[in-house]
Amino acid sequence: MNFTRWSARLPGTQRRAAARTDRGTTPPQPPATASGGANGSVPAARAEAVPRTRPTAADGAAGGATRRAPTATADAPEADGPVPTLDGLSVHEVLGQLPALVAVVYGPEHRVAYVNDAYAALFGPRTPGAPARTALPELEALGLLPLMDQVLRSGKPRTVKSRRVTADGGDTPRHGYYTFTCSPIEVGAVGTAPAPAAARPPDPPSGDAAVPHERAAYGPEAESEADRSYEPSAAHESNGAYKRSGPYEPSGAQGTHESHPRYERYEPYEPHEPQPLDSRHHDAYRREPYQGVLVFAADVTDQIESAERLRVSERRQREAAVTLQRSLLPQELEQPDDLRVAATYQPGGTDAAVGGDWYDVITLGAGRTALVIGDVMGRGVRAAAVMGQLRTAVRAYARLDLPPHEVLQLLDGLAAEIDASQIATCVYAVHDPNEGRLVYASAGHLPILVRDPDGTVRRAAEPTGPPLGTGGWLHTSGSVPLGPGASAVLYTDGLVERRDEDIDTGVASLERAFAGATGSPQVMCDRLLRALGITAEHDDDVAVLVLQHPARTGHDAELFHNAALELLGGIEAAPRARAFASGVLASWRFPNELRDLGVLAASELVANSLQHGTPPMRLRLRRTDRRLIIEVTDGDDHLPRRRKPEPADEAGRGISIIATIASSWGSRRTPGGGKAVWCEFALPMG
């Protein structure tokens, strides 16, 4: 600490400097260092006993009777008292005016040398000279005593930040936060208790000659010619107090300061234990530097509270974004008849804002299922809102039963309209159990991984288009086999992307983990997260969607049947379709009522295809554990529409009949050209 630099900024500096000039003589000052005193030491409280000017002959004759004892508090000494100054300010004045807490301790037991007013106001007065373990219990409670030992051993400062401090505030304890810095210092001028009267040495001779402890205060460079030529009188030598001899080396001296030469003490003087720096005794001194620690505590309560308020605000915003995002995600996944599906979403850690990851499962009818996963670039509530709009649009486009690449083409234009600055990636896939394939289209998303029944993991290697919102790109669809016994995983980049490695490395790690993952889809999701090291502190959002096409055997296999009939057209097509449907439904042991409804639906769909479609035609009946599906395909791509027939119309009632008797119905264009029209009947439970 540079007290000289500080004093120029503290109040009263100019006044004290002027008063010092008016006094005339000024004692020679040692050069100020970074530590504040000569040779880098901080003058201690006992140094107040050192006079500003050299003693006069009258002073010596009086035996030091006119000297003023130092005060025992942190207040500034009286104006006319002997005070060591730095630019007109005493050390007590500098430390006493600091708003921070300051304590000075010395020795291996960290005995209390000085505490300023701010420290005493917070923790109460402290007994000078007592060990810190008993006199400064607050430092022990904060765990600073071992730190102070380290400072003494290493000679390097140590800092602990934002420690909670509880002080006795009367009826209500006061709480605050402080940052403590412990700095090594040399506490010079540690005095000893006065010796007994019989053993106390007389005062040094008067005149211009300075006694040894005065030289120590000003340093060897302040020694005058008179000092160097001083010879003690016979009276002094007979008293055994001083003797001209070699260098002065007091017993038990510590520190790094060089002892002043030329004088040593003889018996009967015996040094005593050092007393506190605030002791009022100053007649007998040993000028010895002691290794000490300056404890400086800055109040950071306002900063901590502001940071806590900011964290609370950020946590609330994040909770709002997470709540919004989870509300926009499907609360419960649709479970198709032919697939087992599970998904999981994990937001980023508490230090990361929520992203725009989403997933969905949409049953399209006729046993087909759409699966989608996407990621909106960016974070926060805005990304979650864009994600919700895209997910809603995907469900709407999926109801049109369009091919995957056409769905992405529509999403691309919508994403640009929602927010041109938001870019999103997406994979849209459709599984058809009749075909045993997964048809998909990707807009800048990571590849789908498919595991075959033999455990081989393959990437869906079809080319992908740019992310949604870029515009000007025609997306295409690809396909990958997904038959009974196969599994697939769709995921976002948070699962495989790491800052310190290439993303292909993460995808390869996922492939290895997926090859060994077994169990239900939900168990597989959890195992993939653990295998990829995803924890609650992960710095990015993660969404994972796992689907399995189980290979059914035994009783489950009896619940799933397929039957198809090729129809070439002609007047015999409708009777053949009715006979085929009746025989198949009877073999599947359906109740008579459901069998009759099934035969009627097959007849109307075939008749509609014969009238409005073109050959070839095919009738397909499919049974699952929950529904009966009847589907007719032909070569014409004009989709039928339900309309209200007039009373006089002789045709146009087929689709209306289907919509009335079936649970649901729909139509779509087939990839090779043509269309498919289907309807479903829910099977009775149990």
Residue pairs with C-beta under 8 A, 6 or more apart in sequence:
1 34
1 35
1 36
1 42
1 183
1 294
2 32
2 33
2 34
2 35
2 36
3 32
3 36
3 37
3 86
3 87
3 89
3 91
3 94
4 32
4 36
4 86
4 87
5 32
6 89
6 94
7 13
7 86
7 87
7 88
7 89
7 94
8 87
10 89
10 93
10 94
10 97
11 97
12 88
12 89
12 93
13 87
13 88
13 89
16 85
16 88
16 89
17 87
17 88
19 79
19 88
20 26
20 85
20 88
23 52
25 53
26 52
27 52
27 53
27 54
27 218
27 222
28 218
28 219
28 221
28 222
29 86
30 37
30 38
30 39
30 218
30 219
30 221
31 38
32 38
32 86
33 39
33 40
34 40
35 41
35 42
35 185
35 186
36 42
36 43
36 86
36 91
37 43
37 86
37 188
38 219
39 186
39 219
39 256
39 257
40 186
41 185
41 186
41 187
41 188
41 255
41 257
41 289
42 91
42 104
42 185
42 186
42 187
42 188
42 294
43 84
43 91
43 188
43 189
44 91
44 104
44 106
44 113
44 114
44 187
44 188
44 189
44 190
44 277
44 292
45 70
45 91
45 92
45 104
45 113
45 114
45 276
45 277
45 278
46 70
46 189
46 190
46 191
46 277
46 279
46 282
46 285
47 84
47 91
47 188
47 189
47 217
48 70
48 71
48 77
48 81
48 82
48 83
48 84
48 90
48 92
48 282
49 67
49 69
49 70
49 82
49 189
49 191
49 282
49 285
50 82
50 84
50 189
50 213
50 214
50 217
51 67
51 82
51 214
52 82
52 83
52 85
54 208
54 210
54 214
55 64
55 206
55 210
55 214
56 206
57 206
57 207
58 206
59 66
59 206
60 203
60 204
60 205
60 206
60 207
61 206
63 202
63 203
64 203
64 283
67 82
67 282
68 77
68 78
68 80
68 81
68 82
69 280
69 281
69 282
70 77
70 81
70 278
70 279
70 280
70 282
71 77
71 78
71 92
71 278
72 128
72 278
72 279
72 280
73 278
74 92
74 95
74 96
74 114
74 115
74 116
74 117
74 120
75 92
75 96
75 117
76 83
76 90
76 92
76 93
76 96
77 83
77 90
77 92
83 90
83 92
84 90
84 91
84 217
86 94
92 114
95 102
95 104
95 114
95 116
96 116
96 117
98 116
98 118
99 118
99 299
100 118
100 296
100 297
100 298
100 299
101 116
101 118
101 119
101 122
101 178
101 295
101 296
101 297
101 299
102 114
102 115
102 116
102 118
102 119
102 294
102 295
102 296
102 297
103 112
103 114
103 115
103 116
103 119
103 126
103 136
103 139
103 294
103 295
104 112
104 113
104 114
104 115
104 185
104 187
104 277
104 292
104 293
104 294
104 295
105 111
105 112
105 113
105 132
105 136
105 148
105 292
105 293
105 295
106 113
106 187
106 190
106 290
106 291
106 292
106 293
107 274
107 290
107 291
107 292
108 152
109 131
109 132
109 133
110 131
110 132
110 133
110 136
110 145
110 148
110 293
111 129
111 130
111 131
111 132
111 135
111 276
112 126
112 127
112 128
112 129
112 130
112 131
112 132
112 135
112 136
112 276
113 128
113 187
113 190
113 276
113 277
113 292
114 128
114 277
114 278
115 125
115 126
119 126
119 297
120 126
122 165
122 167
122 174
123 136
123 138
123 167
124 168
126 135
126 136
127 135
127 276
128 276
128 277
128 278
128 279
129 274
129 275
129 276
129 279
132 139
132 140
132 145
132 148
133 140
133 145
138 165
138 167
139 145
139 148
139 295
142 160
142 163
142 165
142 180
143 160
144 160
144 180
144 182
144 295
147 158
147 160
147 182
148 182
148 293
148 295
150 158
151 157
151 158
151 182
151 183
151 184
151 293
152 184
152 291
152 293
154 184
155 184
156 184
157 181
157 182
157 183
157 184
158 181
158 182
159 179
159 180
159 181
159 182
160 179
160 180
161 179
161 300
162 177
162 178
162 179
162 300
162 304
163 177
163 178
163 179
163 180
164 175
164 176
164 177
165 175
165 176
165 177
165 178
166 173
166 174
166 175
167 173
167 174
167 175
167 176
168 174
176 299
176 301
177 299
177 300
177 301
177 303
177 304
178 297
178 298
178 299
178 300
178 301
179 297
179 298
179 300
180 295
180 296
180 297
181 295
181 296
181 297
181 298
182 293
182 294
182 295
182 296
183 293
183 294
183 296
184 291
184 292
184 293
185 292
185 293
185 294
186 255
186 256
186 257
186 289
186 290
186 291
186 292
187 277
187 289
187 290
187 291
187 292
188 216
188 255
188 257
188 287
188 288
188 289
188 290
189 216
189 217
189 285
189 287
190 274
190 277
190 286
190 288
190 289
190 290
191 274
191 275
191 277
191 279
191 281
191 282
191 284
191 285
191 286
192 271
192 272
192 273
192 274
192 275
192 284
192 285
192 286
193 272
193 273
193 275
193 279
193 281
193 284
194 200
194 281
194 283
194 284
195 201
195 269
195 270
195 272
195 284
198 268
199 268
199 269
199 270
200 269
200 283
200 284
201 239
201 240
201 241
201 242
201 265
201 269
201 284
202 236
202 239
202 241
203 211
204 210
204 211
204 212
204 242
205 230
205 232
205 233
205 236
207 226
208 224
208 226
208 227
209 226
209 227
209 230
210 218
210 223
210 224
210 227
212 248
212 260
212 262
212 263
212 287
213 285
213 286
213 287
215 222
215 223
215 227
215 260
216 260
216 287
217 287
220 258
220 260
220 261
228 262
230 244
231 244
232 242
232 243
232 244
236 242
237 243
240 266
240 267
240 268
240 269
241 265
241 266
241 269
242 263
242 265
242 266
243 263
243 264
243 266
244 262
244 263
245 262
245 263
245 264
246 261
246 262
246 264
247 259
247 260
247 261
247 262
247 264
248 259
248 260
248 261
248 262
248 263
248 264
249 259
249 264
250 259
250 265
250 271
250 286
250 287
250 288
251 271
252 271
252 288
253 259
253 286
253 288
253 289
254 288
254 289
254 290
254 291
255 288
255 289
255 290
255 291
256 289
257 289
259 287
260 287
269 284
271 286
274 288
274 290
275 281
315 350
317 380
317 381
318 350
318 353
318 354
320 381
321 353
321 354
321 380
321 381
321 384
322 347
322 354
324 381
324 384
324 385
324 388
325 345
325 347
325 354
325 356
325 357
325 358
325 384
325 387
325 388
326 345
328 358
328 384
328 387
328 388
328 391
329 345
329 358
329 359
329 360
329 391
330 359
330 360
330 361
333 341
333 342
333 343
333 361
334 341
334 361
334 362
334 363
334 369
335 341
335 361
336 361
336 363
336 367
336 369
336 431
337 367
337 433
337 624
337 625
337 626
337 627
338 367
338 369
338 431
338 433
338 549
338 560
338 624
339 369
339 431
339 433
339 547
339 548
339 549
340 520
340 521
340 547
340 548
340 550
341 361
341 369
341 371
341 521
341 545
341 546
341 547
341 548
342 520
342 521
342 522
342 524
342 525
342 545
342 546
343 359
343 361
343 525
343 543
343 544
343 545
343 546
344 522
344 525
344 526
344 529
344 542
344 543
344 544
345 357
345 359
345 541
345 542
345 543
346 529
346 534
346 536
346 538
346 541
346 542
346 543
347 354
347 355
347 541
348 354
348 355
348 379
348 494
348 538
348 539
348 540
348 541
349 536
349 537
349 538
349 539
350 537
351 539
352 379
352 539
352 540
352 541
353 379
353 380
354 379
354 380
354 381
354 383
354 384
354 541
355 375
355 376
355 378
355 379
355 383
355 384
355 494
355 540
355 541
356 374
356 375
356 376
356 377
356 378
356 379
356 383
356 384
356 386
356 387
356 422
356 424
356 541
357 373
357 374
357 375
357 376
357 387
357 492
357 494
357 541
357 542
357 543
358 373
358 374
358 375
358 376
358 387
358 388
358 390
358 391
358 543
359 372
359 373
359 374
359 490
359 543
359 545
360 370
360 371
360 372
360 373
360 391
360 394
360 395
361 369
361 370
361 371
361 372
361 545
362 369
362 370
362 371
362 372
362 394
362 395
362 398
363 369
363 370
364 370
364 398
364 401
364 430
364 666
364 668
365 401
365 664
365 665
365 666
365 678
365 680
366 622
366 629
366 631
366 666
366 676
366 678
366 680
367 432
367 433
367 434
367 622
367 624
367 629
368 401
368 430
368 431
368 432
368 433
369 430
369 431
370 398
370 428
370 429
370 430
371 428
371 429
371 430
371 431
371 490
371 545
371 547
372 391
372 394
372 398
372 426
372 427
372 428
372 429
373 426
373 427
373 445
373 490
373 491
373 492
373 543
373 545
374 387
374 390
374 391
374 394
374 424
374 425
374 426
374 427
374 445
374 468
374 492
375 424
375 425
375 426
375 445
375 492
375 493
375 494
375 541
375 543
376 383
376 384
376 386
376 387
376 390
376 422
376 423
376 424
377 383
377 422
377 423
377 424
377 425
377 467
378 422
382 419
382 422
383 422
386 415
386 418
386 419
386 422
386 424
387 424
389 414
389 418
390 411
390 414
390 415
390 418
390 424
390 426
390 468
393 410
393 411
393 414
394 407
394 411
394 426
394 428
397 407
397 410
397 411
398 407
401 666
401 667
401 668
402 410
402 668
403 430
403 439
403 441
403 477
403 669
403 671
404 428
404 429
404 430
404 439
404 440
404 441
404 477
405 441
405 474
405 475
405 476
405 477
407 428
407 441
408 426
408 428
408 441
408 442
408 443
408 465
408 468
408 475
409 474
409 475
411 426
411 428
411 443
411 468
412 443
412 468
412 469
412 470
412 471
412 473
412 475
413 471
415 422
415 423
415 424
415 468
415 469
416 469
416 470
416 471
419 469
420 469
422 469
423 467
423 468
423 469
423 470
424 443
424 467
424 468
424 469
425 442
425 443
425 444
425 445
425 446
425 467
425 468
425 493
426 442
426 443
426 444
426 445
426 467
426 468
427 440
427 441
427 442
427 443
427 445
427 446
427 448
427 490
428 440
428 441
429 438
429 439
429 440
429 441
429 448
429 490
430 438
430 439
430 440
431 437
431 438
431 439
431 482
431 547
431 549
432 439
433 549
434 562
434 620
434 622
436 481
436 482
436 483
436 484
436 549
437 479
437 480
437 481
437 482
438 448
438 450
438 460
438 479
438 480
438 481
438 482
438 488
439 477
439 478
439 479
439 671
440 448
440 460
440 462
440 477
440 478
440 479
440 480
441 464
441 465
441 475
441 476
441 477
441 478
442 448
442 460
442 462
442 464
442 465
442 478
443 464
443 465
443 466
443 467
443 468
443 475
444 464
444 465
444 466
444 467
444 468
445 464
446 491
446 492
446 493
446 496
446 503
446 507
447 459
447 460
447 461
447 464
447 507
448 459
448 460
448 480
448 488
448 489
448 490
449 457
449 458
449 459
449 460
449 488
449 489
449 507
449 510
449 511
449 514
450 457
450 458
450 459
450 460
450 480
450 481
450 482
450 486
450 487
450 488
451 457
451 458
451 486
451 487
451 488
451 514
451 515
452 458
452 481
452 485
452 486
453 483
453 484
453 485
453 486
453 551
455 515
456 515
457 511
457 514
457 515
458 480
459 507
459 511
460 478
460 480
462 476
462 477
462 478
462 479
462 480
463 476
463 478
465 473
465 474
465 475
465 476
466 473
480 488
482 488
482 549
483 549
484 549
484 550
484 551
484 552
485 549
485 550
485 551
486 548
486 549
487 514
487 521
487 524
487 546
487 547
487 548
487 549
488 546
488 547
489 510
489 514
489 524
489 528
489 544
489 545
489 546
489 547
490 544
490 545
490 547
491 510
491 528
491 542
491 543
491 544
491 545
492 541
492 542
492 543
492 544
493 503
493 540
494 534
494 538
494 540
494 541
494 542
494 543
495 506
495 510
495 528
495 529
495 532
495 534
495 542
495 543
495 544
496 503
496 506
496 507
496 509
496 510
496 532
497 503
497 506
497 540
498 505
498 506
506 532
509 531
509 532
510 528
510 531
510 532
513 527
513 528
513 531
513 532
514 524
514 528
517 523
517 524
517 527
517 528
517 531
518 524
519 527
520 548
521 546
521 547
521 548
522 546
524 546
525 544
525 546
528 544
528 546
529 542
529 544
534 542
552 559
552 560
556 625
559 623
559 624
559 625
560 623
560 624
560 625
561 588
561 621
561 622
561 623
562 620
562 621
562 622
562 623
563 580
563 584
563 620
563 621
563 622
564 618
564 619
564 620
564 621
565 576
565 577
565 580
565 618
565 619
565 620
566 616
566 617
566 618
567 573
567 576
567 577
567 606
567 615
567 616
567 617
567 618
567 619
568 615
568 616
568 617
569 610
569 615
569 617
573 606
573 610
573 617
574 603
574 606
574 607
574 610
577 602
577 603
577 606
577 619
578 599
578 602
578 603
580 602
580 619
581 598
581 599
581 602
581 603
581 619
581 621
581 630
582 595
582 599
584 621
585 594
585 595
585 598
585 599
585 621
585 628
586 595
588 623
590 598
590 628
591 684
594 628
594 681
594 683
597 661
597 662
597 681
598 621
598 628
598 630
598 681
600 657
600 661
601 630
601 658
601 661
601 662
601 679
601 681
602 619
602 621
602 630
602 632
604 654
604 655
604 657
604 658
605 619
605 630
605 631
605 632
605 654
605 658
605 677
605 678
605 679
606 617
606 619
606 632
607 654
608 632
608 640
608 654
608 655
608 677
609 617
609 632
609 633
609 634
609 677
610 617
611 651
612 636
612 638
612 640
613 634
613 635
613 636
613 674
613 675
614 634
614 635
614 636
614 674
615 634
615 635
616 634
616 635
617 632
617 633
617 634
617 635
618 632
618 633
619 630
619 631
619 632
620 629
620 630
620 631
620 632
620 633
621 628
621 629
621 630
622 628
622 629
622 631
623 629
625 683
626 682
626 683
627 663
627 680
627 681
627 682
627 683
628 680
628 681
628 683
629 678
629 679
629 680
630 678
630 679
630 680
630 681
631 676
631 677
631 678
631 679
632 676
632 677
632 678
633 670
633 674
633 675
633 676
633 677
634 674
634 675
635 673
635 674
636 674
636 675
637 669
637 673
637 674
637 675
638 675
639 667
639 668
639 669
639 675
640 655
640 667
640 677
641 655
642 655
642 656
642 659
643 652
643 655
643 656
644 656
645 651
645 652
645 653
645 656
655 665
658 665
658 679
659 665
662 679
662 680
662 681
663 679
663 680
663 681
663 682
664 679
664 680
665 677
665 678
665 679
665 680
666 677
666 678
666 679
667 675
667 676
667 677
667 678
668 675
668 676
669 675
669 676
670 676
